[in-house]
Amino acid sequence: MLLLLASAYYSMINVIGFAMMGIDKNRAVKHQWRIPEATLLLCAFLGGGVGSWLGMSIFHHKTHKRKFQLFVPLSIVLHIGIIFYLITYFK
C-alpha cells in the first residue's frame, strides 16, 4: 500500500514539476508574470526533481542558473535516498 501511495505521489509531483518549468518558460518568452524560482526549487525538493530536470532540459529553461544546476540534481539524489530507505525499512 505504501509503495502504491509513494508511486502515485512521485508521479504527480514530477508531472507538476515538469509542467511548472514549461509554464514558466512560456511566460518568460511572453514577458508575463513568472513562477518564483523558490517555488520551482521547492517543487523539486518535494519530490519533483526528475520532472523539473526533464522540464529544464526539454524547455531549455533555467539550465544556466547555478542554483538549478546544483539543487535540482541534489533533490533527485535526496529522494533516491529516501526511496531506498523506505524500501529497506518497510520490506
C-alpha positions as CSV (number, residue, x, y, z in Angstrom):
1,M,0.0,0.0,0.0
2,L,2.8,2.4,0.9
3,L,4.6,1.6,-2.4
4,L,1.4,2.5,-4.3
5,L,0.9,5.8,-2.5
6,A,4.6,6.7,-2.9
7,S,4.4,5.9,-6.6
8,A,1.3,8.0,-7.1
9,Y,2.8,10.9,-5.1
10,Y,6.1,10.8,-7.1
11,S,4.3,10.6,-10.4
12,M,2.1,13.6,-9.6
13,I,4.8,15.8,-8.2
14,N,7.1,15.1,-11.2
15,V,4.3,15.9,-13.6
16,I,3.8,19.2,-11.7
17,G,7.5,20.0,-11.7
18,F,7.7,19.3,-15.5
19,A,4.6,21.4,-16.1
20,M,5.8,24.3,-14.0
21,M,9.1,24.5,-16.0
22,G,7.1,24.6,-19.2
23,I,4.6,27.2,-17.9
24,D,7.4,29.4,-16.6
25,K,9.4,29.2,-19.8
26,N,6.3,30.1,-21.8
27,R,5.6,33.1,-19.5
28,A,9.3,34.2,-19.8
29,V,9.1,34.3,-23.6
30,K,5.8,36.3,-23.4
31,H,7.2,38.7,-20.7
32,Q,4.4,37.8,-18.3
33,W,4.3,37.1,-14.5
34,R,6.7,34.3,-13.6
35,I,6.7,31.5,-11.2
36,P,9.2,32.3,-8.4
37,E,12.5,30.4,-8.5
38,A,11.9,29.4,-4.9
39,T,8.6,27.7,-5.9
40,L,10.3,25.8,-8.8
41,L,13.0,24.6,-6.4
42,L,10.5,23.7,-3.7
43,C,8.7,21.5,-6.1
44,A,11.9,19.7,-7.0
45,F,12.7,19.2,-3.3
46,L,9.2,17.9,-2.6
47,G,10.0,15.0,-4.9
48,G,9.6,16.6,-8.4
49,G,13.3,16.7,-9.2
50,V,13.1,14.3,-12.2
51,G,10.2,16.2,-13.7
52,S,11.9,19.5,-13.1
53,W,15.1,18.3,-14.6
54,L,13.3,17.0,-17.7
55,G,11.5,20.3,-18.0
56,M,14.7,22.2,-17.7
57,S,16.2,20.0,-20.5
58,I,13.3,19.9,-22.8
59,F,12.2,23.6,-22.5
60,H,15.8,24.8,-22.2
61,H,14.8,26.7,-19.1
62,K,17.0,27.6,-16.1
63,T,19.8,25.5,-17.5
64,H,22.4,28.2,-17.0
65,K,21.3,29.1,-13.4
66,R,23.9,27.8,-10.9
67,K,21.3,27.1,-8.2
68,F,19.2,25.0,-10.6
69,Q,22.3,23.1,-11.9
70,L,23.1,22.2,-8.3
71,F,19.9,21.9,-6.4
72,V,17.7,20.0,-8.9
73,P,20.1,17.1,-9.2
74,L,20.7,17.2,-5.4
75,S,16.9,16.9,-4.9
76,I,16.9,13.8,-7.1
77,V,19.7,12.2,-5.1
78,L,18.0,13.1,-1.9
79,H,14.7,11.4,-3.0
80,I,16.6,8.3,-4.3
81,G,18.0,8.0,-0.8
82,I,14.6,8.4,0.8
83,I,13.1,5.8,-1.5
84,F,15.9,3.3,-0.7
85,Y,15.4,4.0,3.0
86,L,11.7,3.4,2.8
87,I,12.1,0.2,0.7
88,T,14.7,-1.1,3.3
89,Y,12.7,0.0,6.3
90,F,9.3,-1.3,5.2
91,K,10.2,-4.5,3.5
